[in-house]
Amino acid sequence: MNQHAIVIGAGLAGSSAAERLAARGWKIDLIERAHAPAQGASGNVAGVLRPLPSLDDNRLARLTRAGFEHACRHFAALTAAGQALRWGQTGVLHLARDETHAATQQRVVEIRKAAADQLYFVDRQQARKLAAWPVASGGWWFPGGGWVDPGSLCRANLARYATAITAHYAAEVAQIDRPADLWRARNAAGDVIAAAPVLILANATTARHFAVTAHLPLRAARGQVSHLAATAGSAPDVVVCRLGYVTPAIDGLRCAGATFSVDDGEAALRESDHAENLAKLDFILPGYGNGIQARDLAGRVGFRPLSPDRLPMIGAIGDAAAIDPDAPSPSTLRNAAPARSLPDQRLRRPRHRLVGSRRRTARLPGHRRPPAAAR
Ligand SMILES: Cc1cc2nc3c(=O)[nH]c(=O)nc-3n(C[C@H](O)[C@H](O)[C@H](O)COP(=O)(O)OP(=O)(O)OC[C@H]3O[C@@H](n4cnc5c(N)ncnc54)[C@H](O)[C@@H]3O)c2cc1C
């Protein structure tokens, strides 16, 4: 096959796919509706980087461990190649939300026999030292974790093999079709932006705007991060999580967040969401936000693309119309692969529960809304 692909979307997904294909000798046409990469969910100041271990070492745990290990190697390679990637391997302290959770965290460390350089359980005193702030509980300590500036990662991905990647910015794909052997991406006027034998959809939830992928169980979760003024070297200088997160100081600010609301399309910042982030901050680092008013805060809103089970959607798009909802395929279910291919046979199931609804919910003290995610 002609090693030529169109990638739609220049966020973390699209820039990563483009970089990996370009490294293998592929030519890429990258199409992005914004004027630059990382203007969607991938445009936050910082994202938290660490795996999500579980007692049963489930798919999400295995996947995030592999992703974390890959990310660390990839970041080192980008840096060695001279790319201006911004990240800090400061360590991540994930405090237990209560005693039951602390016991589970301890058990995970014992059962999984996690390599000591990847995961420890620390008691409250040790946690207090790591955070340089009085905290309410002990928790997991990931010394190799940290934060990354996702925009710098997208730009570094695209710059590493720049000659192989033709970027079309300010170009919105309105329609895709494949009349013969080539996929064509067209704008609203019907003009072909690019054509190639392979098309990769990395345009988050708007993948559903195309007829062939309209059936995908994708939804958006609005997330607001609050930006707090911070002086360099002030505490904490590690990432601290507890039903929310707070980062070290990055360019004079600290990110605290984040809210999580499904199918909520409001792009403007909300004072009530800043207040929610301040409540989370108080749960993580008691008293840290005293004197900070929600109305004074800046921040950023993004929309997370969500799959029902939080696993990635990877693989060839199937013909949804050919799937018989009344005829489940036992062999497919029996041989389920670790990361799903599309179309997922589970599309036959009439109802998809959103990730947030399946997660154990907990309430912040004195707070009305259940924080469905720590990011
Ligand atoms: C508040 C918040 C906090 C988060 N915190 C963390 C965290 O701490 N750690 C972590 O790992 N993850 C975090 N995430 C999740 C992470 O940011 C997302 O999973 C990730 O950025 C998704 O990347 P993406 O490339 O799939 O989507 P996006 O970054 O949204 O990229 C999709 C791109 O496609 C483009 N596009 C869409 N439609 C078209 C079209 N028709 N034609 C051309 N271009 C198009 C968009 O402009 C956009 O640039 C957070 C997300 C949010 C919102």
The ligand as a Tripos MOL2 file, in Angstrom:
@<TRIPOS>MOLECULE
LIG
   53    58     1     0     0
SMALL
NO_CHARGES

@<TRIPOS>ATOM
      1 C1        -10.0590   20.1130   31.8000 C.3       1 LIG1
      2 C2         -9.3300   18.9070   31.2860 C.ar      1 LIG1
      3 C3         -8.3100   18.3470   32.0370 C.ar      1 LIG1
      4 C4         -7.6310   17.2190   31.5890 C.ar      1 LIG1
      5 N1         -6.6050   16.7080   32.3310 N.ar      1 LIG1
      6 C5         -5.9130   15.6450   31.8700 C.ar      1 LIG1
      7 C6         -4.8070   15.1390   32.5930 C.ar      1 LIG1
      8 O1         -4.4520   15.6800   33.6480 O.2       1 LIG1
      9 N2         -4.1330   14.0740   32.0860 N.ar      1 LIG1
     10 C7         -4.5160   13.4620   30.9350 C.ar      1 LIG1
     11 O2         -3.8850   12.4790   30.5240 O.2       1 LIG1
     12 N3         -5.5740   13.9160   30.2160 N.ar      1 LIG1
     13 C8         -6.2630   14.9840   30.6560 C.ar      1 LIG1
     14 N4         -7.3230   15.4590   29.9460 N.ar      1 LIG1
     15 C9         -7.7530   14.7170   28.7640 C.3       1 LIG1
     16 C10        -6.9130   15.0750   27.5350 C.3       1 LIG1
     17 O3         -6.7350   16.4710   27.4690 O.3       1 LIG1
     18 C11        -7.6490   14.5710   26.2990 C.3       1 LIG1
     19 O4         -7.8840   13.1810   26.4380 O.3       1 LIG1
     20 C12        -6.8540   14.7830   25.0420 C.3       1 LIG1
     21 O5         -6.4060   16.1200   24.9380 O.3       1 LIG1
     22 C13        -7.6960   14.4280   23.8260 C.3       1 LIG1
     23 O6         -6.9090   14.6300   22.6850 O.3       1 LIG1
     24 P1         -7.5530   14.5140   21.2570 P.3       1 LIG1
     25 O7         -6.4600   14.7190   20.2660 O.co2     1 LIG1
     26 O8         -8.3370   13.2500   21.1570 O.co2     1 LIG1
     27 O9         -8.6490   15.6860   21.1830 O.3       1 LIG1
     28 P2         -8.4300   17.2480   20.9190 P.3       1 LIG1
     29 O10        -7.2340   17.7680   21.5960 O.co2     1 LIG1
     30 O11        -9.7210   17.9150   21.2300 O.co2     1 LIG1
     31 O12        -8.1190   17.3010   19.3710 O.3       1 LIG1
     32 C14        -9.1010   17.1770   18.3750 C.3       1 LIG1
     33 C15        -8.7230   18.1620   17.2790 C.3       1 LIG1
     34 O13        -9.5430   17.9240   16.1370 O.3       1 LIG1
     35 C16        -9.8280   19.1870   15.5560 C.3       1 LIG1
     36 N5        -11.0480   19.0120   14.7440 N.ar      1 LIG1
     37 C17       -12.2750   18.6530   15.1830 C.ar      1 LIG1
     38 N6        -13.1130   18.5250   14.1370 N.ar      1 LIG1
     39 C18       -12.4080   18.8030   13.0290 C.ar      1 LIG1
     40 C19       -12.7350   18.8290   11.6520 C.ar      1 LIG1
     41 N7        -13.9540   18.5170   11.2100 N.pl3     1 LIG1
     42 N8        -11.7800   19.1680   10.7690 N.ar      1 LIG1
     43 C20       -10.5080   19.4650   11.1950 C.ar      1 LIG1
     44 N9        -10.1550   19.4560   12.5020 N.ar      1 LIG1
     45 C21       -11.0880   19.1220   13.3960 C.ar      1 LIG1
     46 C22       -10.0230   20.1150   16.7520 C.3       1 LIG1
     47 O14        -9.8730   21.4640   16.4020 O.3       1 LIG1
     48 C23        -8.9390   19.6140   17.6870 C.3       1 LIG1
     49 O15        -7.7180   20.3140   17.5250 O.3       1 LIG1
     50 C24        -8.0060   16.6170   30.3490 C.ar      1 LIG1
     51 C25        -9.0120   17.2020   29.5800 C.ar      1 LIG1
     52 C26        -9.6630   18.3420   30.0290 C.ar      1 LIG1
     53 C27       -10.7360   18.9650   29.1700 C.3       1 LIG1
@<TRIPOS>BOND
     1     1     2 1
     2     2     3 ar
     3     2    52 ar
     4     3     4 ar
     5     4     5 ar
     6     4    50 ar
     7     5     6 ar
     8     6     7 ar
     9     6    13 1
    10     7     8 2
    11     7     9 ar
    12     9    10 ar
    13    10    11 2
    14    10    12 ar
    15    12    13 ar
    16    13    14 ar
    17    14    15 1
    18    14    50 ar
    19    15    16 1
    20    16    17 1
    21    16    18 1
    22    18    19 1
    23    18    20 1
    24    20    21 1
    25    20    22 1
    26    22    23 1
    27    23    24 1
    28    24    25 2
    29    24    26 1
    30    24    27 1
    31    27    28 1
    32    28    29 2
    33    28    30 1
    34    28    31 1
    35    31    32 1
    36    32    33 1
    37    33    34 1
    38    33    48 1
    39    34    35 1
    40    35    36 1
    41    35    46 1
    42    36    37 ar
    43    36    45 ar
    44    37    38 ar
    45    38    39 ar
    46    39    40 ar
    47    39    45 ar
    48    40    41 1
    49    40    42 ar
    50    42    43 ar
    51    43    44 ar
    52    44    45 ar
    53    46    47 1
    54    46    48 1
    55    48    49 1
    56    50    51 ar
    57    51    52 ar
    58    52    53 1
@<TRIPOS>SUBSTRUCTURE
     1 LIG1         1 GROUP 0 **** ****
